[in-house]
Amino acid sequence: MPHSMSFANKARLSAALAVLISLVLPVRALAWQWSGNVISSAGGRRKAVALTFDDGPHPVKTPEILELLSDYGIHATFFVTGDNASRYPEIIQQEIDGGHEIGNHTYSHVFLKKVPFETAKSEICALDDLMLENFEYKPKLLRPPGGLYNDKICRFANDLGYEVVLWSIDTKDWAHTSASEITDTVINNVKNGDIILCHDFVGGASYTAAALRTVIPKLLDMGFEFVTVSELLGTE
């Protein structure tokens, strides 16, 4: 009779399977990987999607994206870091004035699950304070960098009035993915209520804006409307 698999071997097998599945299904959020009260998609029958942009603002790439969004008269959600918001406050103000939503992406882009809880709290609150003091704006959404969090962080965020938001489509633009690949990823996988992850601050080459020049009109032709995350969730 075969002996039972050890706990360590089971753990290694589970980890290997997770990596394999992430490679096979790279663009849609895998809800079973996460715990806690988080949102990755609105689902439903409303034919709407939310474009989201992480890590900005960037002095060149963000204005290019904002101009494109303005050309189509659509709004998006920008999950900003405090470091970059403090460097480029005029771009934050431009986002607010343009009717876009600002979300909390921590002050210095720390992985909240990997730092002491007190550090995680201070990172969230520091961005919150910066937005209130400089822009009289209170973010309602928190996106943990890397999608890494735990239940303790979720409870703290909820106590501050935040919804914890991830994504259902990852364009992988952070990996310098080509415009055509980004476009295919979105168009071939889009569903009602999707939250699409993009970045407006990428070190080195970025093809996000170029991809969006194709993605936006294609999705509009397919009957999708573009809304902020809060609008998608019906909380605004």
Helices and strands as residue ranges (DSSP letters): H 7-24, G 31-33, E 38-39, E 48-54, H 61-72, E 77-80, H 82-87, H 89-97, E 101-104, G 112-114, H 117-135, E 141-142, G 145-147, H 151-159, E 163-165, E 169-170, G 173-175, H 179-189, E 195-199, H 208-221, E 225-226, H 229-233
